[in-house]
Amino acid sequence: MAEKLTEIFGVDVFNEATMTERLPKKVYAALKKTIKNGEELDPAVADVVANAMKDWAIERGATHYTHWFQPMTGITAEKHDSFISPTSDGKIILEFSGKELIKGEPDASSFPSGGLRATFEARGYTAWDCTSPAFLREDASGVTLCIPTAFCSYTGEALDKKTPLLRSMEAVSDQAVRLLKLFGHDEVKSVSCSVGPEQEYFIVDKAKYLKRPDLIFSGRTLFGAQPPKGQEMEDHYFGSLKERIAAFMKEVNEECWKLGILAKTQHNEVAPAQHELAPIYSTANIATDHNQLVMETMKKVANRHGLVCLLHEKPFAGVNGSGKHDNWSIVTDTGKNLLDPGKTPHENIQFLLFLSAIIKAVDDNADLLRLSASNVGNDHRLGANEAPPAIISIFLGEQLEDVVKQLVETGDAKTSKQGGKLNTGVHTLPELKKDATDRNRTSPFAFTGNKFEFRMVGSSMSIAGPNTTLNAIVADVLGKFADELAEAADFDIAVHDLIKKTLTEHQRIIFNGNGYSDEWVAEAERRGLPNLKSFVEAIPAMTTEKAIKVFGKYKILSEVELHSRAEIEFEAYSKTINIEAKTMIEMANKLFLPAAIKYATGLAGSINSIKAAVPDADVSVQESLLKETSTLLASAKAALGKLQEVVTEAADKEGQEQAVYFKNVVFPAMSTLRTPIDELELIVDKELWPVPTYGDLLFEV
């Protein structure tokens, strides 16, 4: 199997090995300069690359190509064009030019733009991202050559997730290199953001899924009583894989490996029917592309197995939802991880400077970081004692927290705590080296050895947004540090003083305790840390004067682009809740109320029949059930009427006002309707209940 794996890995990717084989040496060298150093691409080079890419794709069965891009919907988009061109003799030839490779022109009018484009202004451009390799994808339409691209408007604004990410990566690289040169590292030419997103997801049976309109339309169950068993036995986490799940995972791995995706780890997660896939690290833009492909692949493969992959952050109430832990670090082109503390971090001044820069960046911009991990689905998780709290804090661990404490209190760090060895008490087991620091599952932003793990990101989200924000805020601080240190008379003293000053001013963001506790909420408030409890409350952070300066300084996002994205976020929230509310109304009207009425009618008939046959028979059980059912039916009907009323009222509002109304008025009305329906589920005959229950969905795969 190992030999087979090495043979299939990257087989569908126009990677370096393929380029080396198919491109002339000079062309390959020129392309590598563009990829590595950001130099402009010669059109003549693009023509040669395009022709080689076309020949490779056609040999693999491709008939079409597409510029594969990531609009602000959060998912991917594509328009397919065939390679065919007509000839004068009525036949065709297969062509693909450098111009076609570099630029595409999809219709931009129907993608979210937040006012950047009027509906009648349709022109938009896709631009080849040569730093992310092209790949082949096979489905029912055949084999398609997919070219990763950025997407911008006719007037130049970014209409996608990738363009700001690429800009932010350049900003971090430029400012990190400036600092490293002050340390004497003239050999470093660039710094890349290294990212590894862990993807959580649920798998349910497709036949059962198709009987749940709420799952179909909203991706989550809008109704559902708790089953007798949930996750309380903790027997699913890391448990043995069921046969159908194992077969699904096997095919997902193979599909990912063919695409050059470094799928590494797979296991059962905490909740029943929940699982996780984790990759090896890649540069931020490739990791983003790969994560989008992972999500698409999981959905496609699940369908082949009679399953459905749910990526919603909270598909089921009462059990853990799904996140996407975004592991982030920065690495030089010489292979040095700038977040590696080494064995004695108290002596690693360069590491401490970069660490203090990140601490300052997170503290100064906690609201932006919280927003970057927010969407409608994640509101069900953040701060709900299952995911990191909505309050941003940094976990450093005992070792680094002690180093920081020494620096703040004495101005000098003289020691670093060491891990030692772990004694298991069993002589036949090997002696284990123990890390100097434990891990903290409740921290939203945790240092985990040589990287930070941003644990708040929602499972359905593109990681482009969180990494763009993280890169932007870190680049902003690195630039300020470089400016200050470049003017210093004595660099060593200036670095030492800057580290101490920064850690002293921003130590409030460091917290190693239980982020789920009520005590931490009170402590965070005392420290002055922001507690943005919802997505809607977080969105305005994007358009503050501070945010405009941070994103605008290195041209990552302009003020116009920021305002457009805020508008898109408010609109996305409103549209999502509106769809959910209308789905609830339809399900209540067409499924649940009729089922409950049918059950009540059966009870009434049973009472009448028994009394007619045996007048003195005890029918108190039936009468009690009938009264309870009728009471719940009345509550459900009243709640349904109220929900219909507030959904109608919401339609007359716009923008932020509408989103706030959906959050404060419509969403509570949805909860009010759910309560009596879920109680009815516990009473009504299973044969009469119109949809699969939580027990059916979570435990029958």
Residue pairs with C-beta under 8 A, 6 or more apart in sequence:
5 257
8 254
8 257
8 258
9 257
9 258
9 260
10 17
10 257
10 258
10 259
10 260
11 258
12 60
12 135
12 136
12 137
12 138
12 258
12 259
12 260
13 133
13 134
13 135
13 136
13 258
13 259
13 260
14 53
14 56
14 57
14 133
14 134
14 135
15 133
15 260
18 56
19 28
19 31
19 49
19 52
20 28
22 52
22 55
22 56
23 31
23 48
23 49
23 52
24 48
27 45
27 48
27 49
30 41
30 42
30 45
31 41
31 45
31 49
31 130
33 39
34 40
34 41
34 45
34 130
35 130
35 131
36 190
36 333
37 189
37 190
38 170
41 102
41 130
43 98
43 99
43 102
44 98
45 98
46 98
46 99
46 101
46 102
47 97
47 98
48 98
49 98
49 101
50 96
50 97
50 98
50 100
50 101
51 96
53 96
53 101
53 134
53 145
54 65
54 83
54 94
54 95
54 96
54 145
57 65
57 83
57 136
57 143
57 145
58 83
58 94
60 136
60 143
61 138
61 142
61 143
62 83
62 136
62 142
62 143
62 144
62 145
63 82
63 83
63 142
63 143
63 144
64 80
64 81
64 82
64 83
64 141
64 142
64 144
64 145
65 80
65 81
65 83
65 96
65 100
65 144
65 145
65 146
65 147
66 78
66 79
66 80
66 81
66 144
66 145
66 146
66 147
67 78
67 79
67 104
67 106
67 126
67 128
67 147
67 149
68 76
68 77
68 78
68 146
68 147
68 148
68 149
69 76
69 77
69 78
69 106
69 126
69 148
69 149
69 150
69 151
69 160
69 162
70 76
70 77
70 151
70 160
70 161
70 162
70 288
70 292
70 462
70 464
71 77
71 111
71 112
71 151
71 159
71 160
71 161
72 111
72 112
72 113
72 114
72 159
72 160
72 161
72 565
72 568
73 111
73 112
74 161
74 375
74 460
74 461
74 462
75 292
75 462
76 292
76 296
77 106
77 111
77 151
78 144
78 146
79 104
79 106
80 141
80 144
81 100
83 94
83 95
83 96
84 92
84 93
84 94
84 95
85 92
85 93
85 94
85 95
86 92
87 93
101 128
101 147
102 127
102 128
103 125
103 126
103 127
103 128
104 125
104 126
104 149
105 123
105 124
105 125
105 126
106 124
106 126
106 151
107 122
107 124
108 117
108 121
108 122
108 123
108 124
108 151
108 153
108 154
108 159
109 117
109 119
109 120
109 121
109 122
111 124
111 151
111 159
112 568
112 571
112 572
113 153
113 159
113 564
113 568
114 563
114 564
114 565
114 566
114 567
114 568
114 571
115 563
115 564
115 567
116 153
116 155
116 157
116 159
116 560
116 561
116 564
117 124
117 153
117 154
117 159
121 154
123 153
123 154
124 151
124 152
124 153
124 154
124 159
125 151
125 152
125 153
125 154
126 149
126 150
126 151
127 149
127 150
127 151
127 152
128 147
128 148
128 149
129 148
129 149
129 150
129 162
129 166
129 285
131 166
131 283
131 285
131 286
132 148
132 285
132 286
132 289
133 148
133 260
133 286
134 145
134 146
134 147
134 148
135 145
135 146
135 259
135 260
135 293
136 143
136 144
136 145
136 146
137 143
137 144
137 146
137 259
138 144
139 300
148 162
148 289
149 162
150 158
150 160
150 162
150 163
150 166
151 158
151 159
151 160
151 162
151 163
152 158
152 159
152 160
152 163
153 159
157 558
157 560
157 561
157 564
158 164
158 167
158 557
158 561
161 288
161 462
161 464
161 465
161 468
162 285
162 288
162 464
164 464
164 468
164 551
164 556
164 557
164 561
165 284
165 285
165 288
165 464
165 467
165 468
165 471
166 285
167 468
167 554
167 555
167 556
167 557
168 467
168 468
168 469
168 471
168 472
168 475
168 554
168 556
169 192
169 193
169 283
169 284
169 285
169 471
170 554
171 471
171 472
171 475
171 554
171 556
172 191
172 193
172 330
172 471
172 474
172 475
172 478
173 190
173 191
173 192
174 475
174 554
175 475
175 478
175 479
175 482
175 554
176 191
176 330
176 332
176 338
176 354
176 475
176 478
177 188
177 189
177 190
177 191
178 478
178 479
178 482
178 486
179 353
179 354
179 478
179 481
179 482
179 485
180 188
180 191
180 332
180 350
181 188
182 482
182 485
182 486
182 491
183 350
185 332
185 334
187 334
188 332
188 333
188 334
188 336
189 333
190 332
190 333
191 330
191 331
191 332
191 333
191 338
192 283
192 284
192 330
192 331
192 333
193 283
193 284
193 328
193 329
193 330
193 467
193 470
193 471
194 281
194 282
194 283
194 284
194 287
194 328
194 329
194 330
194 331
194 337
194 451
195 281
195 282
195 283
195 284
195 287
195 288
195 326
195 327
195 328
195 463
195 467
196 278
196 279
196 280
196 281
196 282
196 287
196 327
196 451
197 279
197 287
197 291
197 324
197 325
197 326
197 327
197 457
197 463
198 265
198 276
198 277
198 278
198 324
198 325
198 327
199 276
199 277
199 278
199 291
199 294
199 295
199 298
199 324
199 459
200 269
200 274
200 275
200 276
200 322
200 323
200 324
200 459
201 274
201 275
201 276
201 277
201 298
201 309
201 310
201 311
201 322
201 459
202 271
202 273
202 274
202 275
202 309
202 310
202 312
202 315
202 316
202 322
203 245
203 248
203 273
203 275
203 302
203 307
203 308
203 309
203 310
203 701
204 215
204 273
204 307
204 308
204 310
204 697
204 698
204 701
205 306
205 307
205 308
205 697
205 700
205 701
206 302
206 303
206 306
206 307
206 308
207 306
208 692
208 696
208 697
208 700
209 215
209 216
209 308
209 697
210 216
211 690
211 691
211 692
212 221
212 691
212 692
212 697
213 583
213 586
213 587
213 591
213 691
214 220
214 221
214 222
214 223
214 580
214 583
214 584
214 587
215 221
215 308
215 310
215 315
217 579
217 580
217 583
218 312
218 576
218 579
218 580
218 583
219 310
219 311
219 312
219 315
219 377
219 460
220 310
220 312
220 314
220 315
220 316
220 377
220 380
220 580
221 315
221 316
221 317
221 694
221 697
222 580
222 583
222 584
222 587
222 670
222 674
223 584
223 587
223 592
223 674
223 677
223 678
223 681
223 691
224 316
224 317
224 678
224 681
224 693
224 694
225 678
225 679
225 681
225 682
225 693
225 694
226 317
226 318
226 694
227 693
227 694
227 695
227 698
227 699
228 695
229 272
229 695
229 699
230 271
230 272
230 318
230 319
231 237
231 270
231 271
231 272
231 319
231 320
234 270
236 268
236 269
236 270
236 271
236 272
236 274
237 268
237 269
237 270
238 267
238 268
239 268
241 249
241 268
242 701
244 305
244 306
244 307
244 701
245 268
245 275
245 701
247 305
248 301
248 302
248 305
248 307
249 266
249 275
249 277
251 301
251 304
251 305
252 263
252 277
252 294
252 297
252 298
252 301
253 263
253 266
255 297
255 300
255 301
256 263
256 290
256 293
256 294
256 297
257 263
259 290
259 293
259 297
260 290
261 279
261 290
261 293
261 294
262 279
262 280
262 281
262 282
262 290
263 277
263 278
263 279
263 294
264 278
264 279
264 280
265 276
265 277
265 278
266 275
266 276
266 277
266 278
267 275
267 276
268 274
268 275
268 276
269 275
269 276
269 320
269 322
270 319
270 320
271 316
271 319
271 320
271 321
271 698
272 319
272 698
272 699
273 697
273 698
273 699
273 701
274 319
274 320
274 322
277 294
277 298
279 287
279 290
279 291
279 294
281 287
281 327
281 329
282 290
284 328
284 463
284 467
284 471
287 463
287 467
288 462
288 463
288 464
288 467
291 324
291 462
291 463
292 462
295 309
295 311
295 460
298 309
298 311
299 308
299 309
299 311
301 309
302 308
302 309
307 701
310 322
311 322
311 459
311 460
312 321
312 322
312 377
312 459
312 460
313 321
313 322
313 323
313 375
313 377
313 378
313 380
313 381
313 458
313 459
313 460
314 321
314 322
314 377
314 380
314 381
315 321
315 322
316 694
316 697
316 698
317 380
318 694
319 698
320 386
320 387
321 377
321 380
321 381
321 386
321 387
321 459
322 458
322 459
323 378
323 381
323 387
323 455
323 456
323 457
323 458
323 459
324 457
324 458
324 459
324 461
324 463
325 453
325 454
325 455
325 457
326 453
326 454
326 455
326 457
326 463
326 466
326 467
327 448
327 451
327 452
327 453
327 454
328 451
328 452
328 453
328 454
328 467
328 470
329 337
329 338
329 339
329 450
329 451
329 452
330 337
330 338
330 339
330 354
330 474
331 337
331 338
332 338
337 450
337 451
338 350
338 351
338 354
339 351
339 354
339 355
339 447
339 450
339 451
339 452
340 351
340 450
341 348
341 351
341 355
341 399
341 400
341 450
342 348
342 351
343 416
343 418
344 416
345 351
345 352
345 399
345 400
345 403
345 416
346 352
346 403
346 406
346 413
346 414
346 415
346 416
347 416
349 492
349 495
349 496
349 499
352 403
352 407
352 413
352 499
353 481
353 495
353 498
353 499
354 478
355 400
356 498
356 499
356 502
356 503
356 506
357 474
357 477
357 478
357 481
357 502
358 452
358 474
358 477
359 394
359 502
359 503
359 506
359 507
359 509
359 510
360 477
360 502
360 505
360 506
361 473
361 474
361 476
361 477
362 369
362 392
362 394
362 445
362 473
362 509
363 506
363 508
363 509
364 473
364 477
364 506
364 546
365 469
365 473
365 546
365 547
365 550
366 392
366 509
366 529
366 530
367 530
367 532
367 538
367 541
367 544
368 469
368 473
368 541
368 542
368 547
368 550
369 392
369 445
369 454
369 466
369 469
369 470
369 473
370 390
370 392
370 456
370 530
370 532
370 538
370 541
371 469
371 532
371 535
371 538
371 539
371 541
371 542
372 457
372 465
372 466
372 468
372 469
372 470
373 382
373 444
373 454
373 456
373 457
373 458
373 461
373 466
374 382
374 458
374 535
374 538
374 539
375 458
375 460
375 461
375 535
375 572
376 535
376 572
376 573
376 576
376 577
377 458
377 459
377 460
378 387
378 456
378 457
378 458
378 461
378 535
379 534
379 535
381 387
381 458
382 388
382 389
382 390
382 456
383 389
383 390
383 391
383 533
385 516
387 455
387 456
388 442
388 443
388 444
388 455
388 456
388 515
389 442
389 444
389 515
389 516
389 520
389 521
390 531
390 532
390 533
390 534
391 444
391 515
391 520
391 521
391 524
391 529
391 530
391 531
392 444
392 445
392 456
392 509
392 529
392 530
393 443
393 444
393 445
393 509
393 510
393 511
393 515
393 524
393 529
394 443
394 445
394 446
394 447
394 452
394 509
394 510
394 511
395 440
395 443
395 445
395 446
395 447
395 510
395 511
395 512
396 404
396 437
396 447
396 510
396 512
397 436
397 437
397 438
397 439
397 440
397 447
397 512
398 417
398 436
398 437
398 438
398 512
399 416
399 417
399 418
399 436
399 437
400 437
400 447
401 510
401 512
402 415
402 416
402 417
403 413
403 416
404 503
404 507
404 510
406 412
406 413
406 414
406 415
407 413
407 499
407 500
407 503
408 500
408 503
408 504
408 507
411 496
411 500
416 436
417 436
418 436
419 433
419 434
419 435
419 436
419 437
420 433
420 434
421 431
421 432
421 433
421 434
422 431
422 432
422 433
422 434
423 431
424 432
435 449
437 447
437 449
439 446
439 448
440 446
440 512
440 515
441 455
442 514
442 515
442 516
443 455
443 511
443 512
443 515
444 454
444 455
444 456
444 515
445 452
445 453
445 454
445 455
445 456
446 452
446 453
446 455
447 453
454 466
454 470
457 463
457 466
468 556
468 557
471 556
472 550
472 551
472 554
472 556
472 557
473 550
475 553
475 554
475 556
476 550
476 553
476 554
479 553
479 554
481 498
484 494
484 498
485 491
485 494
485 495
485 498
488 494
488 495
508 527
508 528
508 529
509 529
511 520
511 523
511 524
513 520
514 520
521 531
524 531
525 531
532 538
532 541
534 663
535 569
535 573
536 570
536 573
536 656
536 659
536 660
536 663
539 566
539 569
539 570
539 573
539 656
539 659
540 566
540 656
541 547
542 562
542 565
542 566
542 569
543 559
543 562
543 563
543 566
547 562
548 559
548 562
551 557
551 558
551 562
552 558
552 559
557 565
567 655
570 655
570 656
570 658
570 659
571 655
571 659
573 659
573 662
573 663
574 650
574 658
574 659
574 662
577 662
577 663
577 666
577 667
577 670
578 647
578 650
578 651
578 662
578 666
580 670
581 643
581 647
581 666
581 669
581 670
582 647
584 643
584 670
584 673
584 674
585 640
585 643
585 644
585 647
587 691
588 636
588 640
588 673
588 677
589 640
591 690
591 691
592 636
592 677
592 680
592 690
593 633
593 636
593 637
593 640
594 690
595 680
595 684
595 688
595 689
595 690
596 629
596 632
596 633
596 636
596 680
596 684
597 633
598 688
599 629
599 683
599 684
599 685
599 688
600 626
600 629
600 630
600 633
602 685
603 622
603 625
603 626
603 629
604 626
606 619
606 622
607 619
607 622
607 623
607 626
610 617
610 619
610 622
611 617
611 619
625 683
628 683
629 680
629 683
629 684
632 676
632 679
632 680
632 683
633 676
633 680
635 675
635 676
636 673
636 676
636 677
636 680
639 669
639 672
639 673
639 675
639 676
640 673
642 669
642 672
642 673
643 666
643 669
643 670
643 672
643 673
646 661
646 665
646 666
646 669
647 666
649 661
649 665
650 658
650 661
650 662
650 665
650 666
653 661
681 689
681 693
686 693
